């Protein structure tokens, strides 16, 4: 028998980093595949033109710090800080990377939540089928086919809530951080209640519109905690932590965006609800067949979850959204309309999709296994190939949209504005030209897309929008040139952009400095 000298090296334990390397790479890989298939839009699209403005202005992008809207109260201060820091120290390309991480959190949270009810972790085939089905149901390719065959309202059937609201979407914006609400639910199911309320509070802090949704989820957590532990003290302690975490953003919203007076607040609410966002705020505007389909999906998910810890949370969120929506319809409350109680659907619909997908994924391999193991290998190959094809389709969509943006008739005009921009310039632009600010760095009077939320500023925006609408008529003979002097005095207008319908407009105060086949730029001189 060999005798140990006592000098042998003890076995080297596995490095902790190695335990996390594979899960991290898996997360990043599926984040990339899911994000590519979902497909982002190029910078700067849609709501980015509003929500990037404050951060871009503070990061000294062009002369946006002189823009009127950039100096109104910021409704998403924490998100704007992220935008500012990215502009200052990184590159705008990083905005795409942020969104890929959020895509991964969304997919991971739904996978983990579904695994509490169904054994989707049991085999590699089941996992792959579930993930592939989720990619299919969220893909840009499916949205394209749905919109062409059924209509635009069917695009986000499986991941969007009602009223055109959703967690994801083609652009990185504050609402995307609603994926943290799904992460919150996942953490609670994993019996990490304090981390769960922290994630919910983070979602509300980055986008205060989620305060109501975070509150409903937290109340559901308190109920489940009390029911399971029969200890009111523990439930109240969790509630107090949640309250403390959302207190800073709640105080900010109340102080910065609270009503100036009852009359002013009501007038501003009417502008928002009836003029600017009726498609989000008036149920009769968004109630259609897709809403019924989504109600069926959520109902089916409740049936699947009926014996799980998830059930009371889903049920309370569903009943809360339903009750508050019914109350808004019955009372016509503008305040409740702008709280968007139906926004809870942005959590419920993706959850329903994930649970139904998991139910299907756990049955398909079993059914095929009875017909031979070769069928399972075929299913795995098909699933992976589908994900790769949809990822490629998403890349193609991004490329086509980028090419379309570059071919936009307004791009040469905006390039001229960017190249000749000087301090003190303020542009009057066609109200639908929403990309103008961020692409040129030029301050403007107003556009239709980007709005403030403090009541007095909403009314100021509405007045500016009305002046712009009055000026930009379809035919030159209908234009009142006298409006230009009024806007020069009131809003400091120095330049005017004329769109395709007004290229032949002649006003004594306009001096043309640029013209192409679609747009003209004129300086505005005092009479």
C-alpha positions as MATLAB code, in Angstrom:
seq = 'XXXXXXXXXXXXXXXXXXXXXXXXXXXXXXXXXXXXXXXXXXXXXXXXXXXXXXXXXXXXXXXXXXXXXXXXXXXXXXXXXXXXXXXXXXXXXXXXXXXXXXXXXXXXXXXXXXXXXXXXXXXXXXXXXXXXXXXXXXXXXXXXXXXXXXXXXXXXXXXXXXXXXXXXXXXXXXXXXXXXXXXXXXXXXXXXXXXXXXXXXXXXXXXXXXXXXXXXXXXXXXXXXXXXXXXXXXXXXXXXXXXXXXXXXXXXXXXXXXXXXXXXXXXXXXXXXXXXXXXXXXXXXXXXXXXXXXXXXXXXXXXXXXXXXXXXXXXXXXXXXXXXXXXXXXXXXXXXXXXXXXXXXXXXXXXXXXXXXXXXXXXXXXXXXXXXXXXXXXXXXXXXXXXXXXXXXXXXXXXXXXXXXXXXXXXXXXXXXXXXXXXXXXXXXXXXXXXXXXXXXXXXXXXXXXXXXXXXXXXXXXXXXXXXXXXXXXXXXXXXXXXXXXXXXXXXXXXXXXXXXXXXXXXXXXXXXXXXXXXXXXXXXXX';
ca = [
       0.000    0.000    0.000;
       1.319    3.396   -0.931;
       1.818    5.767    1.911;
       0.717    9.342    1.496;
       3.393   11.911    2.106;
       0.786   14.442    3.062;
       2.149   16.771    0.396;
      -0.347   15.963   -2.336;
      -2.373   18.892   -3.578;
      -5.980   18.781   -2.514;
      -8.503   18.567   -5.354;
      -9.208   21.952   -6.875;
     -12.876   22.818   -6.493;
     -14.713   23.955   -9.550;
     -14.554   27.678   -9.998;
     -17.830   29.418   -9.162;
     -17.605   31.308  -12.447;
     -17.855   28.062  -14.389;
     -21.204   27.281  -12.786;
     -22.583   30.534  -14.155;
     -20.846   30.522  -17.529;
     -23.145   28.067  -19.285;
     -26.415   29.610  -17.980;
     -25.111   33.082  -18.872;
     -24.188   32.021  -22.397;
     -27.538   30.265  -22.785;
     -29.335   33.406  -21.633;
     -27.377   35.606  -24.025;
     -27.849   33.189  -26.907;
     -31.611   32.960  -26.525;
     -31.836   36.707  -25.876;
     -30.144   37.266  -29.219;
     -32.242   34.712  -31.121;
     -35.518   35.863  -29.580;
     -34.626   39.531  -30.098;
     -33.620   39.023  -33.717;
     -36.829   37.156  -34.481;
     -38.936   39.785  -32.691;
     -37.050   42.511  -34.625;
     -36.331   46.035  -33.493;
     -36.932   49.132  -35.562;
     -34.012   51.433  -36.418;
     -33.247   54.435  -34.257;
     -35.218   56.706  -33.951;
     -38.713   55.374  -34.392;
     -42.116   55.904  -32.837;
     -42.107   56.694  -29.098;
     -38.332   57.023  -28.972;
     -38.824   60.509  -30.395;
     -40.555   61.456  -27.154;
     -38.837   59.396  -24.498;
     -35.264   59.992  -25.680;
     -35.671   63.768  -25.849;
     -34.888   64.828  -22.265;
     -31.832   62.584  -22.026;
     -30.574   63.638  -25.464;
     -31.027   67.312  -24.582;
     -29.060   66.972  -21.338;
     -26.327   65.076  -23.187;
     -26.006   68.075  -25.549;
     -27.210   66.460  -28.749;
     -27.361   69.363  -31.184;
     -29.262   72.257  -29.620;
     -32.067   70.180  -28.148;
     -31.489   71.802  -24.758;
     -33.176   74.884  -26.269;
     -36.259   72.912  -27.321;
     -39.498   73.807  -25.523;
     -40.576   70.219  -24.880;
     -37.111   69.271  -23.595;
     -37.616   71.859  -20.855;
     -40.991   70.567  -19.671;
     -41.365   68.190  -16.720;
     -39.828   64.796  -17.505;
     -42.369   62.017  -16.957;
     -39.697   59.262  -16.954;
     -36.675   60.774  -15.153;
     -34.829   57.513  -14.443;
     -35.158   56.302  -18.019;
     -33.990   59.712  -19.238;
     -30.915   59.387  -17.021;
     -30.096   56.083  -18.753;
     -30.480   57.786  -22.136;
     -28.271   60.693  -21.073;
     -25.488   58.460  -19.736;
     -25.566   56.335  -22.875;
     -25.214   59.371  -25.124;
     -22.420   60.805  -22.980;
     -20.255   57.744  -22.416;
     -21.303   55.046  -24.870;
     -22.707   54.859  -28.386;
     -26.369   54.972  -29.502;
     -25.907   51.433  -30.840;
     -26.004   50.320  -27.182;
     -29.740   51.084  -27.128;
     -30.223   47.984  -29.267;
     -28.175   45.929  -26.790;
     -30.233   47.138  -23.839;
     -33.300   45.821  -25.583;
     -31.734   42.428  -26.261;
     -31.196   42.054  -22.508;
     -34.839   42.924  -21.855;
     -35.907   40.393  -24.490;
     -33.905   37.790  -22.579;
     -35.473   38.721  -19.230;
     -38.920   38.465  -20.798;
     -38.270   35.013  -22.259;
     -36.456   33.700  -19.175;
     -39.167   34.901  -16.793;
     -41.961   33.344  -18.850;
     -39.991   30.092  -19.221;
     -39.436   29.920  -15.477;
     -43.041   30.808  -14.616;
     -44.340   28.152  -17.000;
     -41.954   25.591  -15.504;
     -43.751   25.957  -12.159;
     -46.838   24.435  -13.777;
     -45.436   22.186  -16.499;
     -42.332   20.012  -16.738;
     -40.786   21.885  -19.622;
     -37.319   21.413  -18.094;
     -37.685   17.638  -18.134;
     -36.018   17.021  -21.505;
     -34.001   19.006  -23.987;
     -36.725   18.389  -26.569;
     -39.431   19.917  -24.387;
     -37.321   22.949  -23.601;
     -36.472   23.506  -27.244;
     -40.072   23.091  -28.401;
     -41.304   25.589  -25.819;
     -38.679   28.171  -26.738;
     -39.227   27.674  -30.466;
     -42.979   28.104  -30.105;
     -42.453   31.279  -28.073;
     -40.165   32.633  -30.785;
     -42.762   31.826  -33.451;
     -45.610   33.508  -31.553;
     -43.534   36.642  -30.960;
     -41.830   36.840  -34.339;
     -41.916   39.764  -36.738;
     -42.687   37.246  -39.483;
     -45.916   36.178  -37.757;
     -46.843   39.831  -37.144;
     -46.338   40.549  -40.837;
     -48.524   37.647  -41.924;
     -51.210   38.459  -39.328;
     -51.417   42.108  -40.322;
     -51.705   41.265  -44.004;
     -54.309   38.530  -43.586;
     -56.357   39.827  -40.642;
     -55.495   43.501  -40.158;
     -53.044   45.606  -38.178;
     -54.924   45.098  -34.904;
     -53.973   41.384  -34.946;
     -50.205   41.988  -35.054;
     -49.532   41.599  -31.329;
     -52.162   38.993  -30.532;
     -49.931   36.783  -28.369;
     -47.751   39.308  -26.559;
     -49.676   42.588  -26.603;
     -52.290   43.772  -24.165;
     -55.417   45.641  -25.147;
     -55.632   49.311  -26.185;
     -52.455   49.049  -28.262;
     -50.333   48.630  -25.120;
     -47.655   45.984  -24.639;
     -44.471   45.174  -22.766;
     -42.411   44.677  -25.884;
     -42.690   46.287  -29.292;
     -40.353   47.259  -32.106;
     -38.562   50.055  -30.191;
     -36.640   50.373  -26.939;
     -38.643   52.689  -24.659;
     -39.699   52.921  -20.985;
     -42.644   50.537  -21.369;
     -40.202   47.727  -22.252;
     -39.100   47.682  -18.628;
     -42.491   46.199  -17.839;
     -40.710   42.866  -18.378;
     -39.509   43.416  -14.799;
     -43.110   42.809  -13.692;
     -42.874   39.329  -15.191;
     -39.511   38.881  -13.473;
     -41.182   40.022  -10.248;
     -43.830   37.335  -10.571;
     -41.183   34.718  -11.316;
     -39.191   35.730   -8.232;
     -42.282   35.506   -6.068;
     -43.048   32.015   -7.336;
     -39.445   31.147   -6.468;
     -40.239   32.318   -2.924;
     -38.126   35.459   -3.069;
     -40.873   37.934   -2.145;
     -38.619   40.871   -1.293;
     -36.744   40.598   -4.580;
     -40.139   40.286   -6.260;
     -41.402   43.611   -4.936;
     -38.020   45.173   -5.751;
     -38.387   44.129   -9.395;
     -41.946   45.474   -9.514;
     -40.773   48.748   -7.971;
     -37.980   48.987  -10.565;
     -40.519   48.635  -13.389;
     -42.643   51.430  -11.908;
     -39.608   53.626  -11.303;
     -38.482   53.374  -14.908;
     -42.029   53.881  -16.242;
     -44.469   55.339  -13.679;
     -47.438   54.134  -15.732;
     -46.669   50.729  -14.179;
     -47.358   52.003  -10.651;
     -50.903   50.632  -10.789;
     -49.803   47.259  -12.162;
     -47.019   46.984   -9.584;
     -49.512   47.831   -6.840;
     -51.956   45.147   -7.976;
     -49.207   42.514   -8.135;
     -47.937   43.524   -4.696;
     -51.412   43.259   -3.181;
     -51.697   39.796   -4.699;
     -48.329   38.848   -3.169;
     -49.523   40.074    0.232;
     -52.676   38.015   -0.034;
     -50.798   34.849   -1.022;
     -48.208   35.439    1.725;
     -50.911   35.864    4.341;
     -52.882   32.851    3.101;
     -49.843   30.573    3.132;
     -48.250   31.738    6.380;
     -51.327   32.968    8.281;
     -49.056   35.680    9.566;
     -50.287   39.210    9.004;
     -47.005   40.678   10.257;
     -44.990   39.077    7.446;
     -47.455   40.252    4.833;
     -47.437   43.818    6.179;
     -43.622   43.858    6.318;
     -43.492   42.908    2.640;
     -46.011   45.627    1.852;
     -43.990   48.235    3.738;
     -40.828   47.354    1.826;
     -42.720   47.639   -1.455;
     -44.124   51.017   -0.421;
     -40.702   52.348    0.531;
     -39.234   51.235   -2.785;
     -41.851   53.029   -4.889;
     -42.061   56.062   -2.626;
     -39.416   58.170   -4.461;
     -41.029   57.863   -7.899;
     -44.515   58.234   -6.404;
     -43.559   61.476   -4.647;
     -41.933   62.715   -7.862;
     -45.064   62.001   -9.908;
     -47.357   63.657   -7.363;
     -45.213   66.771   -6.952;
     -44.024   67.217  -10.535;
     -47.046   65.979  -12.467;
     -49.856   66.539   -9.987;
     -52.796   68.828  -10.835;
     -52.220   72.570  -10.893;
     -55.934   73.147  -10.306;
     -59.082   71.102  -10.797;
     -60.118   73.064  -13.899;
     -56.709   73.045  -15.578;
     -56.252   69.362  -14.780;
     -59.596   68.444  -16.313;
     -58.919   70.443  -19.484;
     -55.517   68.773  -19.859;
     -57.026   65.332  -19.306;
     -59.602   66.017  -22.002;
     -56.829   66.961  -24.433;
     -54.943   63.743  -23.718;
     -57.929   61.407  -23.676;
     -60.014   62.854  -26.484;
     -57.420   64.419  -28.785;
     -53.997   62.837  -28.338;
     -54.396   59.233  -27.116;
     -58.039   58.132  -27.502;
     -56.763   54.829  -28.938;
     -55.188   54.092  -25.548;
     -57.644   55.808  -23.216;
     -61.197   55.299  -24.542;
     -62.444   51.684  -24.378;
     -64.861   52.157  -27.269;
     -61.848   53.055  -29.430;
     -59.911   49.864  -28.749;
     -62.605   47.304  -27.968;
     -62.562   44.889  -30.911;
     -62.468   41.174  -31.741;
     -58.847   40.816  -30.646;
     -59.870   41.804  -27.116;
     -62.297   38.883  -26.990;
     -59.612   36.502  -28.235;
     -57.209   37.725  -25.558;
     -59.873   37.287  -22.893;
     -60.250   33.671  -24.046;
     -56.467   33.178  -23.827;
     -56.362   34.569  -20.297;
     -59.376   32.474  -19.307;
     -57.674   29.328  -20.601;
     -54.527   30.224  -18.653;
     -56.563   30.598  -15.467;
     -57.924   27.095  -15.996;
     -54.410   25.700  -16.510;
     -53.118   27.487  -13.395;
     -56.095   26.683  -11.151;
     -54.170   24.332   -8.838;
     -50.979   26.362   -8.671;
     -49.579   29.171   -6.559;
     -49.825   31.353   -9.648;
     -53.616   31.129   -9.811;
     -54.615   33.660   -7.120;
     -52.164   36.226   -8.518;
     -53.474   35.813  -12.051;
     -57.059   35.879  -10.856;
     -56.658   39.006   -8.724;
     -54.849   40.844  -11.535;
     -57.527   39.806  -14.032;
     -60.449   40.744  -11.788;
     -58.759   44.002  -10.794;
     -58.257   45.037  -14.405;
     -61.796   43.985  -15.308;
     -63.402   45.824  -12.380;
     -61.467   49.057  -12.885;
     -62.119   49.003  -16.625;
     -65.843   48.527  -16.009;
     -65.749   51.384  -13.489;
     -64.099   53.688  -16.015;
     -66.688   52.825  -18.657;
     -69.557   53.416  -16.224;
     -68.227   56.689  -14.801;
     -66.367   58.075  -17.826;
     -63.604   59.149  -15.417;
     -60.793   60.873  -17.281;
     -58.406   60.286  -14.376;
     -59.083   56.558  -14.395;
     -58.784   56.477  -18.184;
     -55.264   57.927  -17.925;
     -54.325   55.391  -15.247;
     -54.990   52.710  -17.891;
     -56.353   49.970  -15.604;
     -56.548   47.715  -18.675;
     -52.765   47.963  -18.923;
     -52.578   44.916  -16.642;
     -53.392   42.996  -19.825;
     -49.782   43.506  -20.943;
     -48.819   41.071  -18.186;
     -51.779   38.721  -18.453;
     -51.643   38.058  -22.200;
     -47.939   37.059  -22.339;
     -48.461   34.879  -19.271;
     -51.410   33.197  -20.963;
     -49.360   32.643  -24.107;
     -46.506   31.102  -22.116;
     -48.756   28.747  -20.148;
     -50.632   27.550  -23.215;
     -47.343   27.106  -25.061;
     -45.911   25.090  -22.171;
     -49.008   22.893  -22.097;
     -48.559   22.159  -25.797;
     -44.783   21.718  -25.542;
     -45.062   19.062  -22.826;
     -47.496   17.016  -24.880;
     -45.944   17.110  -28.339;
     -42.724   15.188  -27.486;
     -44.663   12.523  -25.569;
     -46.986   12.021  -28.514;
     -44.083   11.754  -30.949;
     -42.008    9.518  -28.649;
     -44.651    6.828  -28.911;
     -43.940    6.787  -32.641;
     -40.177    6.417  -32.306;
     -37.159    8.397  -31.082;
     -36.453    9.482  -34.640;
     -39.544   11.667  -34.515;
     -38.111   13.508  -31.483;
     -34.847   14.238  -33.292;
     -36.872   15.500  -36.238;
     -38.859   17.772  -33.897;
     -35.677   19.167  -32.325;
     -34.166   19.873  -35.740;
     -37.356   21.519  -36.962;
     -37.592   23.665  -33.821;
     -34.022   24.910  -34.051;
     -34.289   25.514  -37.802;
     -37.487   27.506  -37.279;
     -35.821   29.732  -34.692;
     -32.858   30.383  -36.985;
     -35.079   31.152  -39.981;
     -37.216   33.555  -37.953;
     -34.087   35.231  -36.608;
     -32.883   35.732  -40.174;
     -36.315   37.066  -41.145;
     -36.041   39.600  -38.325;
     -32.659   40.755  -39.634;
     -34.159   41.150  -43.105;
     -37.014   43.191  -41.643;
     -34.567   45.503  -39.868;
     -32.567   45.931  -43.084;
     -35.657   46.703  -45.151;
     -36.915   49.210  -42.599;
     -33.497   50.872  -42.424;
     -33.397   51.149  -46.215;
     -36.910   52.577  -46.232;
     -35.946   55.159  -43.628;
     -32.872   56.198  -45.597;
     -35.050   56.574  -48.706;
     -37.551   58.753  -46.833;
     -38.233   61.900  -48.821;
     -37.609   64.042  -45.721;
     -34.064   62.771  -45.084;
     -32.210   65.169  -47.471;
     -34.039   68.134  -45.961;
     -33.218   66.981  -42.412;
     -29.565   66.469  -43.392;
     -29.478   70.092  -44.574;
     -31.009   71.297  -41.298;
     -28.492   69.315  -39.247;
     -25.580   70.690  -41.275;
     -26.690   74.341  -41.010;
     -28.121   74.341  -37.478;
     -27.086   77.263  -35.293;
     -27.812   78.331  -31.693;
     -31.180   80.045  -31.363;
     -32.751   78.305  -34.358;
     -36.332   77.149  -33.777;
     -38.143   75.264  -36.516;
     -41.822   75.118  -37.370;
     -42.329   71.705  -38.971;
     -45.258   69.628  -40.306;
     -46.757   68.050  -37.126;
     -46.376   64.461  -38.363;
     -42.622   64.820  -38.974;
     -41.878   63.153  -35.634;
     -38.255   62.097  -36.284;
     -37.107   65.673  -36.980;
     -35.860   66.550  -33.474;
     -33.602   63.582  -32.790;
     -32.280   63.265  -36.336;
     -31.351   66.944  -36.701;
     -30.775   68.088  -33.112;
     -32.924   71.139  -33.890;
     -35.459   72.662  -31.475;
     -38.995   72.790  -32.867;
     -42.295   74.413  -31.971;
     -44.290   71.180  -31.693;
     -45.068   67.835  -33.286;
     -48.062   65.589  -32.786;
     -46.208   62.543  -31.439;
     -44.244   63.966  -28.515;
     -46.187   65.388  -25.581;
     -45.674   66.614  -22.014;
     -47.750   65.333  -19.067;
     -47.962   68.232  -16.603;
     -51.405   69.772  -17.034;
     -50.372   73.352  -17.845;
     -47.772   72.048  -20.281;
     -50.318   69.782  -21.967;
     -52.499   72.826  -22.620;
     -49.488   74.724  -23.955;
     -48.684   71.787  -26.244;
     -52.295   71.714  -27.458;
     -52.194   75.427  -28.274;
     -48.962   74.975  -30.208;
     -50.400   71.955  -32.030;
     -53.496   73.919  -33.034;
     -51.362   76.740  -34.470;
     -49.296   74.216  -36.434;
     -52.448   72.510  -37.742;
     -53.905   75.854  -38.801;
     -50.772   76.693  -40.758;
     -50.149   73.337  -42.432;
     -53.197   73.129  -44.677;
     -53.491   70.888  -47.724;
     -53.445   73.782  -50.198;
     -51.375   76.988  -50.196;
     -54.384   79.246  -50.772;
     -55.852   78.157  -47.436;
     -52.761   79.144  -45.417;
     -52.874   82.256  -43.243;
     -49.409   83.823  -43.523;
     -50.257   86.044  -40.560;
     -49.884   82.994  -38.291;
     -46.144   83.045  -38.946;
     -45.639   86.402  -37.269;
     -47.732   85.269  -34.308;
     -45.622   82.129  -33.924;
     -42.399   84.095  -34.369;
     -43.374   86.326  -31.470;
     -44.881   83.617  -29.229;
     -42.601   80.662  -29.928;
     -39.422   82.202  -31.303;
     -39.740   80.582  -34.739;
     -36.757   81.312  -36.979;
     -37.193   78.655  -39.697;
     -40.161   77.034  -41.416;
     -40.227   73.640  -43.150;
     -42.710   73.402  -46.019;
     -43.978   69.970  -46.944;
     -45.066   68.607  -50.335;
     -48.456   70.363  -50.327;
     -47.050   73.802  -49.514;
     -44.033   74.073  -51.794;
     -45.761   76.790  -53.813;
     -46.686   78.816  -50.742;
     -45.712   82.481  -50.962;
     -45.533   84.510  -47.763;
     -43.689   87.856  -47.548;
     -41.866   86.804  -44.367;
     -40.460   83.555  -45.788;
     -37.026   83.460  -47.438;
     -36.201   80.103  -49.031;
     -32.755   78.605  -48.296;
     -33.308   74.990  -49.352;
     -35.582   73.135  -51.757;
     -35.884   69.657  -53.201;
     -38.749   67.822  -54.864;
     -40.563   67.269  -51.566;
     -39.517   69.863  -48.971;
     -38.370   73.427  -48.647;
     -36.704   75.223  -45.734;
     -37.258   78.943  -45.257;
     -36.005   81.483  -42.796;
     -38.661   83.592  -41.121;
     -37.927   87.310  -41.096;
     -39.730   90.044  -39.224;
     -42.073   92.163  -41.338;
];
